[in-house]
Each structure stands twice: as structure tokens, then as C-alpha cells.
Amino acid sequence: MKYISTRGQSPELNFEQAMLSGLARDGGLYVPAEWPQMSKPEIAALAGLSYEDVAFRVMKPFIGDTFSVDEFRGILKRAYAGFHHSARVPLAQISSNDYLLELHHGPTLAFKDVAMQLIGQMFEASLKRSGKRVTIVGATSGDTGSAAIDAFKGLDSVDVIILYPHGRVSEVQRRQMTTPTESNVHALAMDGDFDDCQARLKDMFNDFEFREAVQLAGVNSINWARVMAQVVYFFTSAVSLGAPHRKVSFTVPTGNFGDIFAAYVAKRMGLPIDRLVIATNQNDILHRTLQAGEHLKKGVTPSISPSMDIQVSSNFERLLFDLYDREGSAVTQLMDELGAGGFNLSQGALAKLRSEFDSGNCSETETSAEISEMLAQTGELLCPHSAVATKVAKDQRGDPSVPMVALATAHAAKFPDAVESATGIRPALPPHMAGLFERPERVTRVANDLEALKAVILERSRI
Ligand SMILES: *Cc1c(COP(=O)(O)O)cnc(C)c1O
């Protein structure tokens, strides 16, 4: 499989190169040159397989010959061994035809682990083979950073530096980033919001001299390998509900558009998805885009679902590429306009967007009410992000004979304050995370300033 940039000005790469580089040099994101197809019998044959076996079959066409069959099987086995559920991503029934896809059984309690644990193993295998080293710099609204630090801590060939917005992540998220003792992982608390962190990260990628000097690599959801890893659970869950003989709908709580884009990829590959619903919190640029056809940035308002407090949804660029018939020049122009505040979608692009997706938003009050309602009706204690999904899933329910799967993207214990204020119950951390609140923290405070950041990273990187 070849990978091309959404801006059309970077050379084609193979999977391994796309994975290691993250962002393309023309500022675009890598996407596969075509969507691999899975036939109805191939999808039907996934029924009853282990998560790792489905993952192998779904991802093989994307990775090509980067890893041998045995290598890739070993990578998958190690990646998911640390999940605290034998199904890895179990499906729970919450009413007659509504389900919750529990993606929070990984080591840091959020769905980011599903992709990050895999990327950790793939980077390790690839770098060991070449004898190279890289410096991974990531920006996080909370969950990506903890997942990356867990996945890469202690690995020889990588240093990991994570930027998070100071004061805007939950205490559990912060402690997951600041308490690991391995010397190759570093947490930086940056002044500003997540969009600022992401913007500085992009600046570093666009500074080619710096990029070379530290052998910069990215594991944000701009990294294709992350999106790819997330495609798998749309297959496992849909097949367990009767696909390909039956259609299934999904509601995905959305921030950076990575997870919902993975669902779109599954659909492009042939998975019979009926409706694909984008669920946003009060930072609802994506919902407004579907409603009004304009993609306009407003300021970010902090919410109780902080991992979705985003206005620049990086992966939306990947969708735009398809909506504009894979014309890199059209995407380049739209992204320039977004830099200046926003853009209007063309009539054709908007019609396509609306034919693929539905959307809804969820206010703070509605999110809290949904957490307590779900507890009363189903016994499930949801994190605020997952509650945004179940609420929007109800609002956008559609044909009741089609199963609706809402994604539960984090464990309630990752956001204990919001869950306690909604229900009166303070969710306990699972046993494997006991002691998190007692461990000493290690963090460096940094200004929202490119030069200052580069200096800190140059000092920490062991290249
Ligand atoms: C990252 C995250 C999201 C948003 O996912 P995107 O891929 O950025 O759209 C939703 N919920 C939780 C808990 C997250 O960590």
C-alpha cells in the first residue's frame, strides 16, 4: 500500500515511512492511495475470531509487507496483552437494540490505548531493525499523552515528550503523564489550550532543521497508524451484531475526528454501516459544519469532557480530501482559509458530508443528566465523553431495527469529579492503577513559545 498526502505535494511513502514520519512535509496528512476492500464473505469470516485475529485481517492490507506475518502477529499479541478484558473491547447491551462499545479496558483507561499500544510495538520492531532512534513529540488534551507515555516508556529507541495544556486535564490524566519514572518519558505543561499545543507541534514538524535534528516523530491522531488501528473495533463490534448480513449504526464522541474517521474507513472498506453519528460536546464545530455548511472556528470553552475540547479537528482534513475528490490543491486552499478562521464547504462536498454522517451536540447540563440517567436505567457508570455519545445516539436514533452502538471512550474513574457531581458516586480506579495518587510527579512548565519548546526538547532528546 502506498500513502499519499492530503495536500498532494509530498512524495508517496510506504506504511513504515508514513508511520514513522507522522505529518507530511507539505503540511498534509498521509492517507492510503486507495481503500482496501473486504468482501461480504471475508467480513462474515471474522465472526468468532479473537480481537487479535480480526486486527490482523483488517490491518494487513494497510501495512503491506512492512512486517512479516509472524512479526505482525507477535506485535498484535504484545500490544493487547496489557488489556484488562479478554475480549479487549467488549460490547455491552444497554437496551433492546442499543449497545455500548467499551474501549477503556487498556492500561490508561481510554480508547487511545487501542492504537497507542499497537504503535508502541510497531515503532519498536521497526526501529530495532534499522538501528535508528526517534524523538516522539505529542500534543494531548489528556488521553493521548497518557496512552503514549504508557506505550513507549522504557523503550530504548525512543524519547517521548508530551505537551498538555496546563490546568486543563483531569488529575488522573495528569498523574498518568507525570508519575512514570522511566527516564525516556517527559511531560510538559504548556500555557494555553489544546489547540495551542497542537499548533506548536505542527510548527515543530514544519521546522525541517529541528525535525532532522531530533528525528521528530508524531503519534497524534495525525499519524495514519493510529486511525488504522481504530478501524478494527468497528469490524469486531458490527460482526458480533450480525454484519455483514445486517447493517449497524455507530455514534462516536468526537474531538479530533480520528475515531469517527476510522469508522468512515471501515465503511469505505465494505462494512455495512447504516448511520455514522458525530457526537460533540459544547465545542461543536463539527456539528455546526454539518448543519450550516461552514467550518468556522470559535474559541474553545472548557467542558467536563475535556478530551473533546477541540476546534481544529486535525483528521477532518482526511475527510475533506475525499469530499473534494482527492484534490490536494483544494484541501490546501481550505486549510489556508481555516488558518484565517474558517471556510464554506462547496455544495457538492456538503452533500457528500451529509450523506455519510449525521451529528448532534450535547451541553454540559445534558451530559451530567445523561450520566445519572444511564446509571439509573442501565447500571452503567459512564465517563462524560461516553455520555455525550449515548445522549446524541438517543437524539439521532433513527430506524429502531438497526442496532446502534455508542462508543464508551474512557473509564468513569478517569473523570471522577464530573461523574461524582452528576451521580454522587465517586468512581474508583481499577486495582491495576492503585497508588496513582501517592506517586511523586515530574513535569516541566513551558510557555506557549516555539523557541522555548524546541530548547527543552533538544535538551531531553537523546539523539
Ligand atoms: C480523544 C478522545 C475522544 C475524541 O476522539 P477523537 O479521535 O479525537 O475524535 C473522545 N473521548 C475520549 C475519552 C478521548 O480520549
The ligand as a Gaussian input file, in Angstrom:
#p B3LYP/6-31G(d) Opt

LIG

0 1
 C       -9.568000      11.513000      22.343000
 C      -10.883000      11.250000      22.973000
 C      -12.090000      11.479000      22.297000
 C      -12.131000      12.091000      20.905000
 O      -11.596000      11.240000      19.935000
 P      -11.092000      11.826000      18.541000
 O      -10.493000      10.701000      17.830000
 O      -10.113000      12.904000      18.884000
 O      -12.290000      12.394000      17.859000
 C      -13.270000      11.127000      22.917000
 N      -13.274000      10.601000      24.164000
 C      -12.145000      10.385000      24.853000
 C      -12.218000       9.816000      26.211000
 C      -10.916000      10.682000      24.285000
 O       -9.787000      10.450000      24.965000

